[in-house]
Amino acid sequence: MRWFRDGFYSADERARSDVYALLEHDATTQPAGANGVFGIFSNLMTADRWVHASPAFIGFDIGAPALSGRGACVRAIEEAAAYVSLGHLRG
């Protein structure tokens, strides 16, 4: 989340003591599924082979900032983390 905060939030926003609350607020403005934006960050961690993907988004539409803006990306990051956590719980 920090790399996204650093790259997509202004210096004034990053200086706020509640900057992560701001990110969370932005995420809550988006529906489940983040309007089709999906974050690719990491797969399930295994001791013998853990692949950490380069951060990427798919389904991101630069022409539709209301659907693919910061809020959708933050929500996609959180949802990706939730799915990895679920995989660990089931594994």
N, C-alpha and C positions, 0 to 999 in steps of 0.2 A: 504494500500500500504506500510505503514511503516514496518509492520511485515515482509513482503516479502523482502523489501530492507534490513532489518537488518539480515535476515536469509540467503539470497542468493547473497549478494554483499559483496565484501571484505571490510576490514576496510579502505583501501586506497580509494576505490570507494565511500564508505559512507561519507568520509571526504571531498569529492569534494563539492564545493558550488553549482554545478549544477547537483547533484546526481539524482534529479527527471527528469531532461532533459536526463540523461543517460538512466533511465528506459523507458522514452517515446521513445527514439531512438530505444532501444531494441524492444519495442512493434511495432514500425513502420516497422520492418524488417519481420513481420509476416502477413499473409493474414487474412482477415476477417474470423472469426470463429476459429482463433488461432490453426489451424491444428487439430481441434477436441478436443482441451483442453478446458474444461469448468470449471469456478470457481464457487464454491458454498460458499456463504458468508452470505447472509441475504435474507429474503423474504421482501415483502412489509410491511411497518410499519403501524400498526393499533393501535389505542389507547387502545383497550380492550385486544389485544393479539399480542405481537410482539415477534417473535422467531428469535433469532440471531444464525444462524448455526455456528458450529465449522468450521473454514476455511478448505476447501478441494478442490482438483482438481479431476475431472474425465476426462478420455480420455488421461491421462498423460502416456507416454510410456518411461520408464527409458532407454530402449534400443535404443531410437531414439532421442538423444539430439538435433539434428538439427531441429526436428519437435516439441519437447516437452521441449525445454530449457527455459532459463529465459525469452526470448522475448515472447514466446508463453504464458507463465504464466502471465506476466505483461499484455499482450493483453487480456487474459481471465479475469483478474481482472477488467480491464477497461470496457470490454463488459458486465460483470455481473452488474457492477455499472450502466451502461447505461440502461440495461433492468429494473432494479429496479426503476431508475428514470422515465423511460417511464411508468411503472406501476403506479407510483404516479401521473404523469400527467394525466393519463386516469382515475384514481380513483376518 
